[in-house]
Structures are given as structure tokens and as C-alpha cells.
Amino acid sequence: MKHVPSDLEIAQAHKMQPIVEIAAKIGLSEDDIDLYGKYKAKIKLEVLERLKDKPNGKLIDVTAITPTPLGEGKTVTTIGLGQGLGKIGKNAIITLRQPSMGPVFGIKGGAAGGGYSQVVPMEDINIHFTGDIHAVAAANNLLAAMIDTSILLKNPLNIDPLTVMWNRVVDINDRALRDIVIGLGGAVNGYPRQTAFDMAVASEVMAILALAEDLQDLRKRFGKIVVAYTYDGKPVTAEDLKAAGAMAVIMKEAIKPNLAQTLEGQACIMHAGPFANIAHGNSSVIADRIALKLGDYVVTESGFGADLGMEKFMNIKCRQSGLRPNCIVITCTVRALKMHGGVGNIVAGKPLPEELTTENLPALEKGCANLSHHIKIASYYGVPVVVAINRFTTDTDAEIELIKEKAVEAGALGAYPITVWSDGGEGAVELANAVVEACEKPSDFKLLYDDDLSIKEKIEILATKVYNADGVRYEPLAEKKIKQFEEAGWDKLPICMAKTHLSISHDPSMKGAPSGYIFPIRDIRASVGAGFLYPLAGEMRTMPGLGSKPAAHNVDIDEKGRIIGLF
């Protein structure tokens, strides 16, 4: 068995190329970028105007089956596939979302890949990077401060404090901030009210950053953000509060995508935030557009499974931007499919149960129902589908062959084992060739639902076709909000469902391909600036908490000033 050092050891031992050299490889001059040190840069938006007449490359979206709490290596697959395309002589660029420090210091770890399929500088990427997430938090929290100040100082907009729905945000998991009271200490400190903090990457500001066309569009979208209602039921916006202009100024640099590199020297454009279970979880439209002008193949990643990030990629990002994918890659693992087949309870931070590392073809075959359903979801959009099997050393040839067979039965063009964690791009050559072939096949892209359908019709299409439910149950609050949104004229907006990533359904305990159940909607919110409605299904938290043994316990600085314990 090949020994692979830790992600951090690999990243720290790697000699990076100056970022100006990476930029030059993809046709960017020093005038096209703003340097953030020697190995990071931001790409100026003027690049798009210069390249507007250049044809687009092929767009590949990497998604996954329903993951275990450990994740199935989707980012590793995305980076490894980009490196694999490089190995077969293709000009490939990777576009990724920026990691949040919440999971970095929590359980899941970073999001810069792993093993020999990483993006570097890994430490910087996982901690602060170029400050985009902090800018999102500052813009979000400025608006929050302006809301409370307006209410306190004679309330000129007639805001009903009980309707304020704009939370403050922070980029750290902190359960103590889920339900709080602000404004205590007398009139000088504000109007006391109940509120909450969310993760910074769940902010509508982050969603707008990811979907905006340019700086002016960003400014316009900020103005449309609805933060509360007046006492007579009219929506109050960031424009009404005169906050949108200052928010755009805070985000002026953050809107520029970030340029980094893979361990094999390819360009990676990293922009916008994660969490497709509580946000849309895709890299920015601007990043993808720039990459498509500079690369022949662009490999991007959608958060979590095809029922979440990929569905939102199609129905929100592609709908708003006009982007069209040429191929979908669904990542799976033997261990996750066995879990979906009813064996092994995976708990983050604990060793894998032995039954998941021992051959079990009946459990695997049963669990392949989850893979088949995700292939079915992907097939709705008329785009060729390929499966990547992220192979571990304990996986047997018989297990790999069974997944290949089931993937093709479900409608995928093929399934290909990859070993990119241990072998880098060389471990994805077969997958890369299959993806190139898939990108040449005809596609008939279509959205899952039309804009003109009612809010309930859109939700019910998602529930029955994507989440495999028999129908939908709306709680009274959701019914009230739907009526309110229809009266406001927001019923034409697409749906960004907030639900668990650990099941196709709303219930994380329902593994495999659950069916015969009713999908519950307990609330629905409007992200008018981002351009979508945001229903909440089941218990969905927008602020995670730390565990008893968070990853933060292991992170430190050694006597030479180097980071240790970061994966």
C-alpha cells in the first residue's frame, strides 16, 4: 500500500509556481490580475470584456451521491479530474467554491482537495484566503446594524421589529448564537428583539456574490434585498435603508475571482461560498465565465449531492446566467453505497465500521439505488452523465464492477474508478478521456420547471421528481408566506430548497432512495436580491455547532511558525 503523507505535509512540501506564471499559462497578463502576495491573485473583471468574442470551452459539473458525514471526495474528484485532463493534454481550468472556516475548525475539514489532488496555497485557502468571506460578513452586518439603528431612531420606515428577518453572520460554527436577544441595556443600545446569527456563507450577500453579472448588477441586487416588513405589511429593502451602496463598496474587491493553482500547476479560479444544503452552493457565475473564455475545459463543483448543489446549479445558476453544462460527473464511493444499503453507522471523528471495509455485494447492490436516483436526477437536464468511483484501498474489484454495471443500467455513459488522492492526475486519466468523449455528445439542456409555475407547483416538482416524495405538506407559516410572496409578485422566482444533505429526503435518517413519504415545508423565505425563494424542509440549521472534539483542537503553530494539524 502506497504511503501518502497528510494533506498539510504534501501542501507544505510542494514548490508552488509564482501566480503570474499560472496566469500566463491561461492567457492572463500581470495587468489582468491584482497580486495578493506571490501565490494568490484576483482576476480583474475587465478580462471578460477583452475576451467577449472568444468561444466558450466545455463546462463540466461535478456532483455526488448522497454523502456520508465524512463526504465522498467530491472536491478531490473535481481537482483530480482537472489534473487528469491536463495529463491527456487538455487545457483545463478548475472553478471551486471557497471554504468556510466553520467546517475547517469543526468536523468536515477544509475544501481545497486532498492528497495529491489539492489546490494550493492550502493553508491560505482554508483560512482567510483573500478575505472575501470577511467582506461578505461585513456587508451583511452593516445592513443589520442599519436596520436596528433605523428602528431605534424614530423608525422613519415604519418597520415592524417582529418582522425583521435579516440575521447577523459570522464565519465560525457557534451554536450559542442560534437564538439570541439584542439591544439590551437601555434605549442607548437599541430596541430589544429576538434574532440570530447565521454562517457567513449562508448570507444572501454570498448568494448574490455568486450570481451577480458584474459590480453594477451586484449593487442592484443588494438594493432588492428584503429585510423586514412595515406595520402595514409592505416589504422594506436595503435600498429603502440606503445601505446597498455602502454594501457594494465593501464588496468591490471581493467580486473579483481568486486565482490559485493545483499541485500539478493548473489554474484554479476559486470564488463564492459552500453549503448547498442552506445556500445554492456553487462557484460564481463570473468565475465560470472567465474560465470558459480561457480554458477548453472547465471543471466546476456543486455542493453535496445531485439533489442539492447540482439541482441548484441547473435551476438557479444556469437559469439566471445562461450557462449550459456539457457533462455531469457524479462522484460515489463504495463505503457510502454500502451505508445506503443498510450496513455501517458512519460517525465523523470515529474509525470506519469494519463492515464498510469488507466486501458486501448484497449491501452494495441495495445501496446503488441511491446512485441510480442521482443519475435519474441528472438525466432530467438533458446532459450526458458519467460516474466517478473514488476508490479506496479496501474496495474490491467485484464491488467496482457492480457499481459500473448499476451506473450504466441507470443511464450513465459509464463509471470509472479514480485514485487521484494517492496518484494525482494520473489516477483520473480514464475518467478524463470519458469526460472528453461525453462533452462531444449532443445534449438537449432543459430546466426542471418554468418560471411561470406557481410557488407550490415548483416545490411539488422538486419534492416528487428530485426528493422522491409522494407529495408535500405545508405548515401554516409556509402557507402564509406563500400567499404573501405571491401578492408581492415574487412567485416567478426559482426555488432554493434548504434541506439535509444526508438524505434525498428531508430526514437525514432516511438512507438509500426513500419513497412513499410526504415532504414537509415548515417555512419559506424570500432572497429577492439573489433571485430565489428559500423554503425550509425539516429541521435545517443555518448555524452549525462545534463538536466535543473539533478539528480546532489539532491546529497549532510550531516553533518555526508553520501551521500544524490542519488535516
VOGU-3710 file (C-alpha; in Angstrom, 3 decimals, decimal comma):
1> mkhvpsdlei> 0,000/0,000/0,000  1,402/3,367/-1,065  2,096/5,754/1,832  0,508/9,145/1,323  1,547/11,944/3,714  -1,065/14,214/5,292  -2,700/16,883/3,135  -0,794/19,581/5,015  2,560/17,809/4,656  2,017/17,416/0,904
11> aqahkmqpiv> 0,994/21,059/0,525  3,913/22,387/2,610  6,468/20,228/0,752  5,199/21,356/-2,653  7,091/24,100/-4,510  4,452/26,408/-5,928  4,837/28,336/-9,150  4,528/32,132/-8,931  0,911/33,016/-9,646  1,964/35,299/-12,517
21> eiaakiglse> 3,236/32,156/-14,282  -0,055/30,322/-13,698  -1,896/33,377/-15,053  0,323/33,464/-18,137  -0,437/29,789/-18,877  -4,130/30,640/-19,305  -3,595/33,875/-21,217  -3,676/36,469/-18,426  -1,038/39,186/-18,144  0,088/40,916/-14,951
31> ddidlygkyk> -2,224/43,783/-15,912  -5,181/41,360/-15,737  -4,607/40,425/-12,093  -4,168/42,010/-8,669  -1,479/40,186/-6,700  -2,124/39,051/-3,124  1,460/38,059/-2,394  3,428/35,721/-4,658  0,986/32,803/-4,932  -2,508/34,320/-4,910
41> akiklevler> -4,207/36,858/-7,128  -7,571/38,333/-8,024  -8,685/38,458/-11,646  -9,929/41,831/-12,851  -13,447/41,824/-14,303  -12,275/43,747/-17,377  -10,891/40,418/-18,627  -14,423/39,395/-19,629  -14,815/42,405/-21,900  -11,459/41,727/-23,569
51> lkdkpngkli> -12,375/38,069/-24,191  -16,070/38,544/-25,047  -15,670/37,361/-28,677  -13,709/34,222/-27,761  -15,768/30,984/-27,883  -16,541/29,207/-24,620  -14,899/25,965/-23,580  -16,792/22,903/-22,349  -18,381/23,092/-18,887  -18,320/20,006/-16,633
61> dvtaitptpl> -20,256/19,961/-13,353  -19,039/17,548/-10,658  -21,669/16,441/-8,140  -22,188/13,344/-5,968  -24,479/10,770/-4,464  -25,938/11,430/-1,004  -22,753/11,624/1,089  -21,829/10,163/4,443  -20,925/12,674/7,195  -17,311/12,273/6,001
71> gegktvttig> -18,033/13,412/2,431  -17,150/11,330/-0,614  -14,220/13,328/-2,007  -16,137/15,473/-4,481  -13,613/18,327/-4,335  -10,771/15,813/-4,686  -12,578/14,391/-7,733  -13,042/17,855/-9,236  -9,379/18,764/-8,822  -8,206/15,283/-9,840
81> lgqglgkigk> -10,331/15,381/-13,000  -8,875/18,790/-13,887  -5,394/17,360/-13,376  -6,350/14,243/-15,353  -7,466/16,405/-18,283  -4,053/18,062/-18,081  -2,375/14,645/-18,228  -4,101/13,902/-21,554  -3,027/17,253/-22,992  -6,177/19,305/-22,466
91> naiitlrqps> -6,240/22,954/-21,394  -8,424/22,618/-18,286  -9,308/25,171/-15,611  -10,987/24,300/-12,310  -13,570/26,560/-10,634  -14,262/25,927/-6,960  -16,088/27,469/-4,034  -14,031/28,968/-1,216  -14,001/27,006/2,079  -15,739/28,362/5,163
101> mgpvfgikgg> -13,762/28,347/8,405  -16,795/26,821/10,144  -16,171/23,284/8,827  -12,385/23,844/8,779  -12,365/24,150/12,578  -15,375/21,851/13,051  -15,556/18,269/11,752  -15,540/18,175/7,970  -12,192/19,841/7,410  -11,090/22,007/4,514
111> aagggysqvv> -12,237/22,230/0,946  -9,037/22,548/-1,029  -8,967/18,879/-2,029  -6,707/16,247/-0,508  -3,714/14,003/-1,044  -2,122/14,734/-4,428  -5,238/16,434/-5,791  -5,116/19,720/-3,932  -5,277/23,414/-4,655  -2,529/25,497/-3,053
121> pmedinihft> -1,660/27,553/-1,036  -3,835/25,189/1,018  -3,382/26,925/4,389  -4,311/30,331/2,986  -7,294/28,957/1,082  -8,763/27,339/4,199  -8,041/30,287/6,496  -8,982/33,810/5,306  -7,603/33,436/1,720  -8,121/36,913/0,187
131> gdihavaaan> -10,770/37,981/2,685  -13,898/37,505/0,547  -15,913/35,785/3,280  -14,997/38,526/5,753  -16,194/41,117/3,214  -19,484/39,208/2,899  -19,866/39,231/6,694  -19,049/42,958/6,907  -21,563/43,892/4,192  -24,217/41,659/5,777
141> nllaamidts> -23,631/43,044/9,275  -23,566/46,672/8,121  -27,081/46,143/6,790  -28,115/44,510/10,085  -26,758/47,478/12,054  -28,573/49,930/9,800  -31,883/48,093/10,324  -31,651/48,275/14,111  -30,458/51,883/14,010  -33,401/52,885/11,819
151> illknplnid> -35,859/51,216/14,216  -34,280/52,936/17,226  -34,004/56,411/15,729  -37,679/57,279/15,216  -38,283/54,369/12,781  -38,827/56,536/9,666  -39,571/53,468/7,501  -42,269/52,231/9,917  -40,520/48,845/10,292  -42,315/46,270/12,444
161> pltvmwnrvv> -39,451/44,867/14,610  -41,217/41,499/14,837  -40,844/41,042/11,058  -37,101/41,679/10,778  -35,617/38,616/9,053  -32,067/39,790/8,362  -29,657/37,997/10,715  -26,085/38,864/11,521  -23,416/36,380/10,364  -20,009/35,037/11,387
171> dindralrdi> -17,666/32,526/9,698  -17,301/30,232/12,714  -19,554/27,416/13,982  -21,138/28,844/17,137  -24,395/27,278/18,372  -24,726/29,848/21,187  -25,630/32,433/18,527  -28,538/30,465/17,031  -31,184/32,207/19,113  -30,276/35,462/20,851
181> viglggavng> -31,693/38,752/22,141  -30,049/42,020/21,108  -30,499/45,630/22,190  -30,411/45,038/25,946  -29,043/47,688/28,312  -31,412/50,566/27,782  -32,508/52,817/24,922  -28,980/53,887/24,051  -28,187/50,288/22,957  -31,146/49,778/20,649
191> yprqtafdma> -34,567/48,199/20,531  -34,544/44,771/22,281  -35,630/41,969/19,961  -35,066/38,281/19,338  -32,787/37,403/16,431  -29,971/35,006/15,419  -26,628/34,616/13,716  -26,143/32,528/10,556  -22,968/31,234/8,937  -21,448/33,961/6,762
201> vasevmaila> -21,583/31,703/3,708  -25,345/31,249/4,183  -25,913/35,001/3,834  -27,887/36,307/0,877  -24,874/38,563/0,301  -22,848/35,433/-0,558  -25,604/34,139/-2,839  -25,647/37,483/-4,641  -21,843/37,466/-4,984  -22,079/34,054/-6,658
211> laedlqdlrk> -24,870/35,040/-9,066  -24,040/38,665/-9,941  -23,052/39,503/-13,531  -20,781/42,423/-12,577  -20,319/45,135/-9,942  -23,352/47,128/-11,099  -25,546/44,027/-11,013  -24,211/43,285/-7,512  -25,190/46,820/-6,419  -28,657/46,483/-7,961
221> rfgkivvayt> -29,265/43,093/-6,320  -28,197/44,422/-2,909  -30,859/47,104/-3,251  -33,554/44,437/-3,753  -32,761/42,542/-0,523  -35,921/42,393/1,616  -35,072/42,665/5,323  -38,432/43,239/7,052  -41,999/44,481/6,633  -43,705/47,681/7,704
231> ydgkpvtaed> -46,570/47,676/10,184  -48,939/47,766/7,202  -47,299/44,767/5,516  -45,076/46,375/2,867  -41,576/44,963/2,253  -38,578/47,013/3,410  -35,424/46,731/1,289  -31,740/47,532/1,674  -32,358/50,325/-0,842  -35,019/51,806/1,442
241> lkaagamavi> -32,442/51,806/4,249  -29,859/53,464/1,953  -27,467/50,590/2,731  -26,961/48,980/-0,701  -24,348/51,441/-1,971  -22,075/51,033/1,051  -22,510/47,251/0,895  -21,356/47,262/-2,748  -18,314/49,346/-1,805  -17,352/46,775/0,860
251> mkeaikpnla> -17,663/44,040/-1,804  -15,779/45,922/-4,562  -12,679/43,694/-4,328  -14,496/40,527/-3,242  -16,366/40,387/-6,554  -13,081/39,684/-8,349  -12,487/35,893/-8,570  -9,388/34,428/-6,898  -6,649/32,644/-8,836  -4,760/29,723/-7,255
261> qtlegqacim> -3,103/26,546/-8,603  -3,269/22,764/-8,375  -0,321/20,665/-7,249  0,245/19,928/-10,944  0,389/23,599/-11,911  -3,034/24,184/-13,401  -5,168/27,247/-12,815  -7,950/27,088/-10,262  -10,360/30,010/-10,029  -11,899/29,966/-6,559
271> hagpfaniah> -14,837/32,211/-5,750  -18,015/32,319/-3,606  -19,026/30,001/-0,777  -20,142/26,434/0,022  -23,172/24,837/1,740  -25,663/23,717/-0,903  -27,983/22,482/1,833  -28,640/26,032/3,106  -27,449/28,043/0,087  -27,090/27,276/-3,615
281> gnssviadri> -23,511/26,067/-3,084  -21,858/26,820/-6,422  -18,856/28,811/-7,601  -19,581/32,241/-9,013  -21,051/32,949/-12,426  -18,194/35,403/-13,020  -15,547/32,759/-12,224  -17,133/30,227/-14,591  -17,497/32,795/-17,382  -13,866/33,857/-17,145
291> alklgdyvvt> -12,705/30,220/-17,025  -14,832/29,298/-20,066  -13,115/32,037/-22,096  -9,628/30,967/-21,001  -9,880/27,154/-20,935  -11,015/24,460/-23,352  -12,498/22,505/-20,421  -13,820/23,962/-17,168  -14,411/21,577/-14,266  -16,655/23,074/-11,595
301> esgfgadlgm> -18,159/21,607/-8,430  -21,667/21,746/-6,991  -22,148/21,232/-3,258  -23,306/17,891/-1,809  -25,474/15,598/-3,997  -27,314/15,952/-7,297  -30,479/16,641/-5,260  -28,885/19,777/-3,796  -25,960/21,660/-5,369  -26,395/20,256/-8,868
311> ekfmnikcrq> -30,153/20,865/-8,891  -29,490/24,466/-7,791  -26,687/24,801/-10,347  -29,196/23,941/-13,060  -32,376/25,618/-11,856  -30,880/28,768/-10,317  -27,365/29,398/-11,649  -27,925/28,225/-15,223  -31,403/29,808/-15,329  -30,074/33,232/-14,318
321> sglrpncivi> -26,746/33,209/-16,174  -27,392/31,310/-19,393  -24,503/28,928/-18,602  -25,013/25,418/-20,017  -23,087/22,311/-18,886  -21,752/19,788/-21,401  -21,294/16,907/-18,946  -22,255/15,934/-15,383  -19,917/13,799/-13,253  -21,450/12,040/-10,225
331> tctvralkmh> -18,943/11,060/-7,526  -19,582/7,975/-5,403  -17,729/5,660/-3,035  -18,173/2,002/-2,203  -18,405/2,789/1,516  -21,216/5,324/1,060  -23,232/2,991/-1,155  -22,871/0,177/1,399  -24,122/2,580/4,077  -27,129/3,336/1,852
341> ggvgnivagk> -27,570/-0,421/1,613  -28,133/-0,609/5,358  -24,757/-1,517/6,887  -22,327/0,507/8,983  -23,057/3,624/11,001  -20,541/6,305/9,998  -19,766/8,863/12,699  -17,435/11,748/11,897  -14,279/11,599/14,018  -14,549/7,836/14,657
351> plpeeltten> -12,948/4,931/12,721  -14,960/3,436/9,856  -17,033/0,391/10,896  -15,385/-2,839/9,740  -18,441/-3,854/7,682  -17,812/-0,898/5,355  -14,266/-2,021/4,574  -15,223/-5,678/3,968  -16,703/-6,859/0,669  -20,507/-6,980/0,846
361> lpalekgcan> -22,086/-7,161/-2,603  -25,733/-7,507/-1,440  -25,495/-4,309/0,661  -23,690/-2,518/-2,148  -26,298/-3,559/-4,713  -29,086/-2,334/-2,448  -27,266/0,952/-1,823  -26,786/1,526/-5,549  -30,447/2,635/-5,553  -29,106/5,955/-4,240
371> lshhikiasy> -26,644/6,256/-7,148  -29,368/5,309/-9,628  -31,650/8,023/-8,270  -28,941/10,672/-8,572  -28,287/9,596/-12,168  -32,035/9,942/-12,768  -31,993/13,481/-11,308  -29,055/14,439/-13,534  -30,782/12,995/-16,604  -33,684/15,462/-16,238
381> ygvpvvvain> -31,477/18,218/-17,636  -30,629/16,535/-20,946  -26,860/16,466/-20,309  -24,588/13,362/-20,605  -23,793/11,746/-17,228  -20,577/9,984/-16,186  -19,893/8,366/-12,781  -16,585/8,664/-10,908  -15,888/5,990/-8,274  -13,496/7,493/-5,709
391> rfttdtdaei> -11,619/4,274/-4,985  -10,214/3,337/-1,575  -7,655/0,574/-0,964  -10,265/-1,660/0,721  -12,596/-1,618/-2,312  -12,606/-4,908/-4,227  -12,693/-5,403/-7,991  -16,078/-7,141/-7,663  -17,513/-4,091/-5,885  -16,178/-1,729/-8,555
401> elikekavea> -17,629/-3,893/-11,334  -21,031/-3,972/-9,637  -21,140/-0,158/-9,446  -20,137/0,078/-13,126  -22,974/-2,243/-14,070  -25,588/-0,418/-11,970  -24,474/3,013/-13,226  -24,919/2,049/-16,871  -28,273/0,390/-16,082  -29,433/3,707/-14,572
411> galgaypitv> -28,497/5,698/-17,659  -24,899/6,863/-17,114  -22,497/6,581/-20,045  -20,087/4,711/-17,793  -18,467/4,552/-14,353  -14,723/4,955/-13,835  -12,654/4,303/-10,693  -10,236/7,098/-9,796  -7,249/7,154/-7,420  -6,468/10,871/-7,546
421> wsdggegave> -5,923/11,203/-3,782  -2,861/8,966/-3,976  -1,882/9,410/-7,641  -2,938/12,935/-8,653  -3,991/13,473/-12,260  -2,577/10,110/-13,319  -5,330/8,498/-11,248  -8,044/10,137/-13,372  -6,816/9,594/-16,927  -9,531/7,067/-17,773
431> lanavveace> -12,216/9,355/-16,328  -10,770/12,359/-18,172  -10,945/10,540/-21,523  -14,541/9,526/-20,798  -15,486/13,115/-19,917  -13,919/14,475/-23,125  -15,936/11,926/-25,085  -19,125/12,819/-23,167  -18,623/16,533/-23,877  -18,734/15,786/-27,613
441> kpsdfkllyd> -22,086/14,054/-27,375  -25,215/16,040/-28,250  -27,105/17,494/-25,296  -30,578/18,956/-25,027  -30,371/21,166/-21,946  -33,629/21,889/-20,180  -34,698/23,273/-16,822  -36,817/21,222/-14,440  -39,637/23,771/-14,212  -40,805/27,001/-15,869
451> ddlsikekie> -40,731/30,426/-14,238  -44,474/30,825/-14,712  -45,486/27,911/-12,491  -46,832/28,746/-9,031  -44,619/28,511/-5,947  -46,359/25,318/-4,836  -46,083/23,738/-8,299  -42,316/24,347/-8,322  -41,897/22,934/-4,813  -44,010/19,887/-5,697
461> ilatkvynad> -41,976/19,157/-8,850  -38,805/19,200/-6,725  -40,395/17,073/-3,998  -41,733/14,366/-6,307  -39,092/14,260/-9,067  -35,922/15,078/-7,099  -36,658/14,098/-3,476  -38,795/11,075/-4,484  -41,715/12,059/-2,216  -45,398/11,308/-2,814
471> gvryeplaek> -46,445/14,886/-2,085  -45,873/17,997/0,041  -47,261/19,162/3,403  -47,187/22,903/4,131  -47,237/24,125/7,718  -49,365/27,223/8,453  -46,372/29,594/8,434  -45,346/28,338/4,976  -48,896/28,782/3,667  -48,956/32,350/4,989
481> kikqfeeagw> -45,590/33,182/3,411  -46,539/31,697/0,025  -49,644/33,882/-0,082  -47,592/36,914/0,952  -44,922/36,247/-1,711  -47,492/35,736/-4,447  -49,076/39,069/-3,572  -45,635/40,714/-3,747  -45,074/39,275/-7,258  -42,190/37,012/-6,241
491> dklpicmakt> -43,853/33,796/-7,418  -41,807/33,798/-10,665  -38,562/33,181/-8,752  -36,908/29,729/-8,705  -36,659/27,590/-5,561  -33,532/27,114/-3,400  -34,569/24,301/-1,041  -32,941/24,207/2,400  -32,818/20,560/3,448  -30,440/17,965/4,818
501> hlsishdpsm> -27,570/16,773/2,620  -27,527/13,364/4,338  -30,653/12,054/2,574  -32,510/12,563/-0,685  -35,456/13,355/1,630  -35,788/15,979/4,405  -34,879/13,400/7,079  -31,168/12,509/7,486  -32,062/9,047/8,829  -33,753/8,030/5,541
511> kgapsgyifp> -30,937/6,469/3,516  -30,830/4,884/0,068  -33,668/6,050/-2,195  -36,573/6,736/0,195  -40,080/6,869/-1,242  -43,721/6,837/-0,134  -43,398/9,778/2,240  -44,684/13,370/2,401  -42,141/16,187/2,097  -42,745/18,879/4,795
521> irdirasvga> -42,275/22,625/4,266  -42,234/24,458/7,597  -41,308/27,947/6,383  -40,336/29,800/3,230  -38,198/32,913/2,912  -37,504/35,291/0,044  -33,986/36,097/-1,188  -35,184/38,671/-3,695  -31,731/40,145/-4,342  -30,269/36,728/-5,088
531> gflyplagem> -33,359/35,933/-7,140  -34,827/32,856/-5,443  -37,246/31,667/-2,772  -35,854/29,688/0,108  -38,166/27,023/1,642  -37,074/25,176/4,795  -37,761/21,445/4,903  -37,478/19,655/8,228  -35,004/20,868/10,842  -32,423/22,818/8,859
541> rtmpglgskp> -29,868/24,849/10,802  -28,170/27,885/9,283  -25,645/27,972/12,154  -23,761/24,705/12,869  -22,113/23,992/16,223  -18,720/22,600/17,220  -18,403/19,024/18,493  -16,676/17,852/21,657  -13,513/17,152/19,632  -13,478/19,764/16,859
551> aahnvdidek> -10,669/19,954/14,299  -9,629/23,195/16,033  -8,117/21,059/18,839  -5,413/19,853/16,447  -4,480/23,130/14,754  -1,443/24,999/16,063  1,769/26,855/15,194  5,121/25,071/15,638  8,384/26,629/16,838  9,256/27,615/13,237
561> griiglf> 5,976/29,436/12,764  4,454/26,778/10,484  0,833/25,645/10,752  0,419/22,089/12,057  -2,632/19,843/12,469  -4,586/21,322/9,545  -5,716/17,942/8,034
//
